[in-house]
């Protein structure tokens, strides 16, 4: 049984199951092809059972979390392609659970493609920006828009869900399972990779570290990132400090009158963590360029 502690706003009104993937193939997540990772490996799903009620499904696109209460289940992110298919089969056919609620951390294909596969799919929790982006791709669902915090109860489990601010996109949602001190971050955090700022989807390099900083205020021990293995608080600290370091060095280079290319050459980040690039998505140079442009725009009073 699910209980909601917030005023919920359903959009669309279509019955569950009427979602469609349609043009989602054009929205392949920029984090979809991890550095040095063969496609086969990227599609591989590793299931980790935490206890009788909580499982992680790592890989196969974005990481997923399944929390159950009796036969009902709450699922965070639905993966993509064959991995989405195998996740649905595992949850519905083998574990014999009905997915009554889904939360999408954001709109990227590798996290959201499998949405229409579930037979008993109920409301889908998304940020308004994610809902609009998915609808523009032809996806339909019984949307529940989430901005400020709402709480979802499954028996004695309480899941707090909210939009912590811009970062990876402008529609990221996170979830916090207080009893377990567990945070689910979507692509605001990855285990090993350069932070991905999807500017076309509203990502914001300047806001990113403040959004991550707000998550560090929570009393969590473990975070399930968007990609990679579960991490501790130090990974969020690393992300925050890395972006702060880039911002500082870019500001210093700009103060010397450097052009963007000169800023890129000047920002050395000596001693900064070595993060894996994301092909077609993110690398250190791209982050520096995004920071340079964002700071120049801010200096000129351009707001987004
Ligand atoms: Zn993403």
Boltz pocket constraint, residues with backbone or C-beta under 6 A from the ligand:
constraints:
  - pocket:
      binder: B
      contacts: [[A, 29], [A, 30], [A, 31], [A, 106], [A, 108], [A, 168], [A, 187]]
      max_distance: 6.0
